[in-house]
């Protein structure tokens, strides 16, 4: 659905939620899966290149800005994958030993200490993967969530929204509240928003300019409908998908959309 003609991926970041980082789920000594090197070896790094000679100078500058926006969105996904990533990452970075490179790489690839190719079994530590990823409090059960909504039906829309995370509030943390993505990820979205605005100012393509401006506004308002409609009208040599889309990361309810970014360049000869 996102492909127009033959597209070459110039920069693709599949990003599948933020609040306070939770404590790392492992003891002081990291337990590492004994086959970590073999797991890492499943992935081979490749350079994906695209011919951009047919792009205008303005579109090339827009492309550079879009890559910057994608990197900011990647930081959001790290938080959506697991709210504990910021606290845990330094421990992984400090890991030394024969398998250090494999440990560092596999943690980066998996966006956390759980193996996505093996039903989220831990390859660092022993704690189980939270089914709600970074979207909900890790100690919150589905029954607790549903009971809260039943007792506070006015909260249903916000708590089940595609574009909110759920956090605990109140003296005992027993109150569940929805935090809009625009608030939860304000720091990262501000970076992405500025990059999109700069890309919109640089590009020569009016349909791309309109989409980027509307998507930048959506990062502030948490309302993505109008920019989604503008994406449908996109007619540009630069193809960009950026924002919250798929809900697979939320394995608790499937309510929450994950941030992701794909940036592609149409290849005229291949398309012909």
Secondary structure as UniProt FT lines:
FT   STRAND          7..13
FT   TURN            34..35
FT   HELIX           36..41
FT   TURN            53..54
FT   HELIX           57..81
FT   TURN            83..84
FT   HELIX           85..93
FT   TURN            98..99
FT   HELIX           100..110
FT   STRAND          114..115
FT   HELIX           116..118
FT   TURN            119..120
FT   STRAND          121..122
FT   TURN            131..135
FT   TURN            138..139
FT   HELIX           142..151
FT   HELIX           153..155
FT   HELIX           156..159
FT   TURN            162..163
FT   STRAND          164..169
FT   TURN            171..172
FT   STRAND          175..180
FT   HELIX           181..184
FT   HELIX           186..202
FT   HELIX           206..221
FT   HELIX           225..232
FT   STRAND          238..244
FT   TURN            248..249
FT   TURN            251..253
FT   STRAND          259..266
FT   HELIX           268..271
//
